[in-house]
Amino acid sequence: MSHQHTSASATAGAPSSTAHGSDDPTVPISRALIDALDTAGDTSPAKASTSAGDDPTGPATATGVTDVEELALSVWATAQTSPAAQRKGRYVSDSTAHPAKMLPAVAAHAIRAYTRPGDLVFDPMVGSGTTLVEAIDAGRRAVGVEYEPHWVSVARANLELARRRGHDHDGEVVHGDARQLPFLLPERYRGQVALVVTSPPYGPSTHGQVVTDGTGSDDGKVHKYHHRYGSALDRGNLANVGHHRLLAGFTRILTGCAAVLRPGGHVAITVRPWREHSELIDLPSQIIACGQAAGLVPVERCVALLARVAEDELVARGSFFQRDFIRKQREQGLPLHLIAHEDVVVLAKPLVPSGTSVPGSLTGSGRWGS
């Protein structure tokens, strides 16, 4: 998988109006910007902060943090119960087949921390609908976009299940390619979104589910299933494209998100690095670069735990394939550990357009206005 990116200026502007094809790589990310993010702040320690909790005034302001080491840090205890327990009775059974489901507790934490009841929450790649369900369960309004028709149906079924539980706030799923956000969402959503919660597709790095000799494998071998996004032949699906095109497409999506965000609104992106031939791909830092290219400002880099916090240790919840991979790598002398967390990159839409001079008091305290 290539780690090279088009050597072009990463600007905050929208894509060219001529690039409307869903496969077109747009808003290329410069190598210099990604390298700067990877090496920023080597001489200064990160500034820690407590978790924002339920106070929407807690997150950092959208004033222009550019050094990754200056981003506030917080840890979200989002795996105290298992993924299955978090979804039990709240999601339809078909939801379990999605290859890269977000933990409901992660979406719920972000929604509590960055919004208030009645606010609008958006997910441009809604999958089985986790963000939308957690939003309306918390008394927020929700809208999402999904590329694959099957997952549109599942997400709508999950919204209907939430409504039957008594949560009747507005919730809507739009079928389409999130790279075309300006043409998909009704005008009434423009500038109204308080929070975007989403995650990039991981493509071939997803594990899905597994069947073994002890769980019904016909030939006694280990087999994956539910580990692919739709058809592998569909090159319009971001999950099926190369690394550089994934970043370009995600930048285009974030540019569309910036248009629907209200000033001071936030984007929370769950993202983790992965290994390709034992080489680490630092996707979180690259996603920060995508956000900056889309005109958003990085304000926090948090840790969402995928492991349970016990009295004196973290209890990892690794999948079969994660555990098998770690075992094999250790046998070869590479001291890897099970994944216990994923990054949550938090970006914000500036309160005022870039380059506009305003009094200092206007850069933070009023960010929750519409």
C-alpha positions in Angstrom: 0.0 0.0 0.0 1.5 3.3 -1.1 2.3 6.0 1.5 3.1 8.7 -1.1 0.6 11.5 -1.6 0.2 14.0 -4.4 2.7 16.9 -3.8 0.2 19.7 -3.9 -0.9 22.5 -1.7 -3.4 21.5 0.9 -5.8 24.3 0.9 -9.0 24.9 2.9 -11.1 25.5 -0.2 -13.8 23.3 -1.6 -13.1 20.9 -4.5 -13.2 22.1 -8.0 -16.7 22.3 -9.4 -15.6 20.2 -12.3 -14.8 17.2 -10.1 -18.2 15.7 -9.4 -17.5 12.0 -10.2 -17.6 9.8 -7.2 -14.2 8.2 -8.1 -12.4 11.5 -8.7 -9.6 12.1 -6.2 -10.0 15.7 -5.0 -8.4 18.1 -2.5 -5.0 16.2 -2.5 -3.1 16.1 0.8 0.4 17.4 0.6 3.2 15.1 1.9 4.7 18.1 3.7 1.5 18.6 5.8 1.3 15.0 6.8 5.0 14.9 7.7 4.6 18.1 9.8 1.8 16.4 11.7 3.9 13.3 12.3 6.8 15.3 13.7 5.1 18.2 15.4 5.9 19.0 19.0 8.9 16.8 19.6 10.3 19.1 22.2 7.1 19.9 24.2 4.9 17.6 26.2 1.3 17.2 25.4 -1.1 19.3 27.4 -3.5 17.1 29.3 -7.0 17.9 30.2 -9.9 16.2 31.9 -12.7 14.6 29.9 -15.3 17.0 28.8 -18.0 14.9 30.4 -21.5 16.2 29.9 -20.6 19.9 29.7 -20.8 21.2 26.1 -18.6 24.1 27.0 -15.8 21.7 27.9 -14.1 20.9 24.6 -11.3 23.1 23.3 -12.2 26.2 21.3 -12.0 26.4 17.5 -9.3 29.0 17.6 -6.6 27.3 15.5 -4.4 24.6 17.2 -2.0 23.4 14.6 0.6 21.5 16.7 -0.7 18.0 17.4 1.2 18.0 20.7 -0.8 21.0 21.8 -4.1 19.2 21.4 -5.9 18.5 24.7 -6.1 14.8 25.6 -8.8 12.8 27.3 -9.6 9.1 27.8 -13.1 7.8 27.2 -14.0 4.6 29.2 -16.2 3.3 26.4 -15.8 -0.5 26.7 -16.9 -1.3 30.3 -19.5 -3.6 28.8 -19.0 -5.7 25.7 -20.0 -4.5 22.2 -22.8 -7.1 22.2 -24.1 -5.9 25.5 -24.1 -2.3 24.3 -26.3 -3.2 21.3 -28.6 -5.8 23.0 -32.2 -4.9 22.5 -31.3 -1.6 20.9 -30.3 -2.6 17.4 -31.8 -5.1 14.9 -30.0 -8.4 14.5 -28.8 -7.5 11.0 -26.6 -4.8 12.5 -24.0 -7.4 13.7 -23.0 -8.1 10.1 -21.5 -4.7 9.5 -17.7 -5.1 9.1 -16.7 -2.0 11.1 -19.3 -1.1 13.6 -18.6 1.9 15.9 -19.1 1.1 19.6 -22.4 2.7 20.7 -20.7 4.0 23.9 -18.2 5.9 21.8 -20.9 7.7 19.8 -22.9 8.3 22.9 -19.9 9.9 24.7 -19.2 12.2 21.8 -22.8 13.2 21.6 -23.1 14.0 25.3 -19.8 15.9 25.3 -20.3 18.1 22.3 -24.0 18.7 21.9 -27.1 19.7 23.9 -30.6 18.2 23.7 -32.3 19.2 20.5 -29.1 19.7 18.6 -28.6 18.1 15.2 -26.0 15.3 14.8 -24.8 14.1 11.4 -22.9 11.0 10.2 -21.8 11.1 6.5 -21.1 7.3 6.4 -23.8 6.0 8.7 -23.4 2.2 8.2 -25.8 0.4 10.5 -26.9 3.7 12.1 -25.0 3.7 15.4 -24.5 7.5 15.5 -28.2 8.2 14.7 -29.6 5.8 17.2 -27.4 7.1 20.0 -28.3 10.7 19.0 -32.0 10.3 19.2 -31.8 8.2 22.3 -30.0 11.2 23.9 -32.7 13.6 22.8 -30.9 15.0 19.7 -32.0 15.2 16.1 -30.1 13.1 13.6 -29.4 12.7 9.9 -27.0 10.4 8.0 -25.8 9.4 4.6 -25.0 5.9 3.5 -23.6 4.6 0.2 -24.7 0.9 0.4 -28.5 0.3 0.0 -28.4 -2.7 2.4 -27.1 -0.6 5.2 -29.5 2.2 4.4 -32.3 -0.3 5.2 -30.6 -1.6 8.3 -30.0 2.0 9.6 -33.6 2.9 9.0 -34.7 -0.3 10.8 -32.6 0.7 13.8 -34.1 4.2 13.8 -37.6 2.7 13.8 -36.6 0.4 16.7 -35.5 3.5 18.6 -38.8 5.2 17.9 -40.6 2.2 19.3 -38.7 2.6 22.5 -40.2 6.0 22.7 -37.5 8.2 21.2 -39.4 10.1 18.5 -36.9 12.8 17.7 -36.2 13.5 14.0 -34.0 10.9 12.4 -33.3 10.5 8.7 -31.1 8.3 6.5 -30.2 9.6 3.0 -29.0 7.1 0.4 -26.0 8.4 -1.6 -22.2 8.9 -1.8 -21.0 11.2 1.0 -18.4 12.7 -1.4 -21.4 14.4 -3.0 -22.8 16.0 0.2 -23.6 19.4 -1.4 -26.0 17.6 -3.7 -27.5 15.1 -1.3 -28.7 16.9 1.8 -31.6 19.3 1.8 -30.7 23.0 2.1 -32.4 23.1 5.6 -29.4 21.3 7.0 -26.8 23.7 5.8 -25.0 25.4 8.7 -27.2 23.6 11.3 -25.2 20.6 12.4 -23.7 20.8 15.9 -21.7 17.6 15.7 -20.5 15.1 13.1 -19.6 11.6 14.3 -18.1 9.2 11.8 -15.2 6.9 11.0 -13.3 6.3 7.7 -13.8 2.9 6.1 -10.9 0.5 6.8 -11.3 -1.7 3.7 -9.2 -4.9 3.8 -8.0 -4.3 7.3 -11.4 -5.2 8.8 -11.7 -8.6 10.6 -15.4 -9.1 10.6 -16.5 -12.3 12.3 -15.0 -15.8 12.3 -16.1 -19.5 12.3 -13.7 -22.2 13.5 -13.7 -25.9 14.0 -15.4 -25.4 17.3 -18.1 -23.1 16.0 -19.3 -24.9 13.0 -16.6 -24.8 10.3 -17.4 -27.4 7.7 -13.7 -28.2 6.9 -12.2 -27.5 10.3 -10.4 -24.4 9.1 -10.8 -20.8 10.2 -13.0 -18.6 7.9 -13.9 -14.9 8.0 -17.3 -13.7 7.2 -19.1 -10.3 7.3 -15.6 -8.7 6.8 -16.2 -6.8 3.5 -18.1 -3.7 2.6 -20.6 -4.6 -0.2 -19.1 -5.8 -3.5 -15.3 -5.8 -3.7 -15.8 -5.0 -7.4 -17.5 -1.7 -6.6 -14.6 0.9 -7.1 -17.0 3.7 -6.1 -16.9 2.5 -2.6 -14.2 4.2 -0.5 -13.6 0.9 1.3 -12.3 -0.6 -2.0 -9.8 2.0 -3.1 -6.2 2.6 -2.3 -4.8 4.5 0.6 -4.2 7.8 -1.2 -7.6 7.8 -2.8 -9.2 7.0 0.6 -7.5 10.2 2.0 -8.6 12.3 -0.9 -12.2 11.0 -0.7 -12.3 11.5 3.0 -11.1 15.1 2.6 -13.9 15.7 0.1 -16.4 14.3 2.7 -15.0 16.5 5.4 -15.3 19.5 3.1 -19.0 18.8 2.7 -19.3 18.3 6.5 -17.8 21.8 7.1 -20.6 23.2 4.9 -23.4 21.7 7.1 -21.7 22.4 10.4 -22.7 25.5 12.3 -19.8 27.9 13.4 -18.0 26.3 16.3 -19.6 22.9 15.5 -17.4 19.8 16.0 -16.4 16.7 14.1 -15.5 13.6 16.1 -13.7 10.9 14.0 -12.9 7.5 15.4 -9.8 6.2 13.7 -7.0 3.8 14.4 -3.7 3.0 12.8 -3.2 -0.4 11.1 -0.3 -2.5 10.0 0.5 -3.3 6.4 3.3 -5.9 6.1 4.2 -5.1 9.7 4.6 -1.4 8.9 2.4 1.0 10.9 0.1 3.3 8.9 -0.5 6.4 11.1 -4.0 7.0 9.8 -5.1 9.3 12.8 -2.4 11.9 11.9 -3.3 11.7 8.2 -7.0 12.2 9.1 -6.1 15.4 11.0 -4.4 16.5 7.8 -7.5 15.8 5.8 -9.5 17.9 8.2 -7.2 20.8 8.0 -7.3 20.6 4.2 -11.1 20.8 4.5 -10.9 24.0 6.5 -11.5 22.5 9.9 -9.3 23.1 13.0 -8.0 20.2 15.2 -9.0 20.9 18.9 -8.6 17.5 20.7 -7.1 14.1 20.2 -8.8 11.7 22.6 -8.5 8.0 23.4 -11.6 5.8 23.3 -10.9 2.6 25.1 -11.8 -0.7 23.5 -10.7 -2.5 26.6 -12.5 -2.7 30.0 -10.9 -0.8 32.8 -10.4 -3.2 35.7 -9.0 -2.5 39.1 -5.3 -2.5 38.1 -5.3 -3.3 34.4 -7.0 -3.0 31.0 -8.8 -6.1 29.9 -8.6 -6.2 26.1 -11.5 -7.4 23.9 -9.5 -8.4 20.9 -11.0 -10.4 18.1 -9.9 -13.9 17.1 -7.9 -12.5 14.2 -6.3 -9.8 16.3 -5.2 -12.4 18.9 -3.9 -14.8 16.2 -2.0 -12.0 14.5 -0.4 -10.8 17.7 0.6 -14.4 18.5 2.3 -14.9 15.2 4.1 -11.6 15.3 5.5 -12.3 18.8 6.7 -15.7 17.6 8.7 -13.7 15.0 10.2 -11.4 17.6 7.9 -8.4 17.1 6.6 -7.4 20.5 3.0 -6.3 19.6 0.1 -6.0 21.9 -3.7 -6.3 21.4 -5.4 -3.0 20.4 -6.9 -1.5 23.6 -8.1 1.9 22.2 -8.7 3.9 19.1 -8.1 7.6 18.6 -10.9 10.1 18.5 -9.8 13.1 16.4 -11.9 16.1 17.2 -12.0 19.0 14.8 -14.1 22.2 14.8 -15.4 24.7 12.3 -14.0 28.1 13.1 -16.4 30.7 14.5 -15.3 33.2 11.9 -13.9 32.7 8.3 -10.1 32.3 8.1 -8.3 35.6 8.1 -11.1 37.6 9.8 -9.9 39.7 12.7 -12.2 39.5 15.8 -11.8 40.4 19.5 -10.3 37.6 21.5 -13.5 37.2 23.5 -15.4 36.1 20.4 -13.1 33.2 19.7 -14.3 30.9 22.4 -17.2 31.8 24.7 -19.9 32.1 22.0 -19.2 28.9 20.1 -22.5 27.3 21.0 -24.6 29.9 19.2 -26.4 28.9 16.1 
